[in-house]
Amino acid sequence: MDDAVRELVFGWLTKAMHDLASARILGSGNDPVLDTAIYHCHQAAEKALKGFLLCHGEPFGKTHDLEVLATLAARIDAGYSRWQEVAIALTPYATQYRYPGVADPDIAEFTRAFDHATAFCEFVFSRLPDIKLNSG
């Protein structure tokens, strides 16, 4: 992988980590902002997936559908197949709570989404051993 691609992959993965950190902060405390926090769970998984795909030269177009992105990733690494259910579960959070008219998620739903996003991102990071990140 050339330096320009490595830098862009690192950028995607850094943004994924920032989204996880944002979700954690927004979802905690006495007055959590769960609609925005859960959106960041989706975003973390999406950006991690796109970083992986970019690293392997796999075009992904403009999509927020994690199932589509995970299917593309599974063509490169069969381990992604076991993450399809997580991808399906997280995909709606790209839009579900972004606009008025829908009740905000509760803490249990956010916690599930955050746990899924965290585990999924850790999996993606583990599949890119030459991209050094501090995922803490």
C-alpha positions as CSV (number, residue, x, y, z in Angstrom):
1,M,0.0,0.0,0.0
2,D,1.5,3.4,-0.9
3,D,1.8,6.2,1.5
4,A,-1.1,8.2,0.2
5,V,-3.5,5.3,0.6
6,R,-2.1,4.4,4.0
7,E,-2.7,8.0,5.1
8,L,-6.3,7.9,3.9
9,V,-7.0,4.5,5.5
10,F,-5.5,5.9,8.7
11,G,-7.9,8.9,8.4
12,W,-10.9,6.7,8.0
13,L,-9.9,4.6,11.0
14,T,-9.1,7.7,13.1
15,K,-12.6,9.1,12.3
16,A,-14.1,5.7,13.4
17,M,-12.3,6.0,16.7
18,H,-13.5,9.5,17.1
19,D,-17.1,8.4,16.5
20,L,-16.8,5.7,19.1
21,A,-15.4,8.3,21.6
22,S,-18.3,10.7,20.7
23,A,-20.9,7.9,21.2
24,R,-19.4,7.0,24.6
25,I,-19.4,10.6,25.8
26,L,-22.8,11.5,24.4
27,G,-24.3,8.2,25.8
28,S,-23.1,8.7,29.4
29,G,-23.8,11.0,32.3
30,N,-27.0,12.2,33.8
31,D,-28.5,13.6,30.7
32,P,-27.3,11.4,27.8
33,V,-28.0,12.4,24.2
34,L,-28.9,9.0,22.9
35,D,-30.2,9.9,19.5
36,T,-26.9,11.4,18.5
37,A,-24.8,8.9,20.4
38,I,-26.4,5.9,18.5
39,Y,-25.9,7.7,15.2
40,H,-22.1,7.8,16.0
41,C,-22.2,4.0,16.6
42,H,-23.3,3.5,13.0
43,Q,-20.7,6.0,11.8
44,A,-17.9,4.3,13.6
45,A,-18.7,1.0,12.0
46,E,-19.2,2.6,8.6
47,K,-15.9,4.4,8.7
48,A,-13.9,1.4,9.9
49,L,-15.4,-0.7,7.1
50,K,-14.6,1.9,4.5
51,G,-11.0,2.1,5.8
52,F,-10.7,-1.6,5.4
53,L,-12.1,-1.6,1.9
54,L,-9.9,1.3,0.8
55,C,-6.8,-0.5,2.2
56,H,-7.7,-3.5,-0.1
57,G,-8.5,-1.4,-3.1
58,E,-12.2,-2.3,-3.0
59,P,-14.5,0.5,-4.3
60,F,-17.5,1.0,-2.1
61,G,-19.4,4.0,-3.6
62,K,-21.6,6.2,-1.6
63,T,-23.5,4.0,0.7
64,H,-24.3,4.0,4.4
65,D,-25.6,0.4,4.3
66,L,-23.3,-1.6,6.5
67,E,-24.6,-4.9,5.2
68,V,-23.5,-4.0,1.7
69,L,-20.1,-2.8,3.0
70,A,-19.6,-6.0,5.1
71,T,-20.5,-8.1,2.1
72,L,-17.8,-6.4,0.1
73,A,-15.4,-6.9,3.0
74,A,-16.3,-10.6,3.2
75,R,-15.1,-11.0,-0.4
76,I,-11.6,-10.0,0.9
77,D,-11.7,-11.6,4.3
78,A,-14.3,-14.4,5.1
79,G,-14.2,-13.3,8.8
80,Y,-16.5,-10.5,8.0
81,S,-19.3,-12.9,7.2
82,R,-19.9,-13.5,10.9
83,W,-20.6,-9.7,11.3
84,Q,-23.6,-9.5,9.0
85,E,-26.1,-9.5,11.8
86,V,-24.2,-6.6,13.5
87,A,-24.1,-4.7,10.2
88,I,-27.9,-5.2,9.8
89,A,-28.6,-4.1,13.4
90,L,-26.4,-0.9,13.1
91,T,-27.5,0.2,9.6
92,P,-30.8,1.9,10.6
93,Y,-29.0,4.2,13.0
94,A,-27.6,6.1,10.1
95,T,-31.0,7.8,9.8
96,Q,-33.6,6.4,12.3
97,Y,-33.2,9.0,15.0
98,R,-31.8,11.9,13.0
99,Y,-35.1,13.7,12.5
100,P,-38.2,14.5,14.6
101,G,-41.2,12.3,14.9
102,V,-39.5,9.2,16.2
103,A,-39.0,8.5,20.0
104,D,-35.3,8.5,21.0
105,P,-33.6,5.2,21.7
106,D,-33.5,4.1,25.3
107,I,-30.3,3.3,27.2
108,A,-30.5,-0.4,26.5
109,E,-30.8,0.1,22.8
110,F,-27.9,2.5,22.8
111,T,-25.7,0.2,24.9
112,R,-26.3,-2.7,22.5
113,A,-25.4,-0.5,19.6
114,F,-22.3,0.8,21.3
115,D,-21.2,-2.7,22.2
116,H,-21.8,-3.9,18.7
117,A,-19.9,-0.9,17.2
118,T,-17.0,-1.2,19.6
119,A,-16.6,-5.0,18.9
120,F,-16.9,-4.5,15.2
121,C,-14.4,-1.7,15.0
122,E,-11.9,-3.8,17.1
123,F,-12.4,-6.6,14.6
124,V,-11.7,-4.3,11.7
125,F,-8.6,-2.9,13.4
126,S,-7.4,-6.4,14.0
127,R,-7.6,-7.1,10.3
128,L,-5.3,-4.2,9.5
129,P,-2.1,-5.1,11.5
130,D,0.1,-2.7,9.5
131,I,-2.1,0.3,10.4
132,K,-1.0,1.3,13.9
133,L,-3.9,2.8,15.9
134,N,-4.5,3.3,19.6
135,S,-8.1,2.2,19.8
136,G,-8.3,3.1,23.5
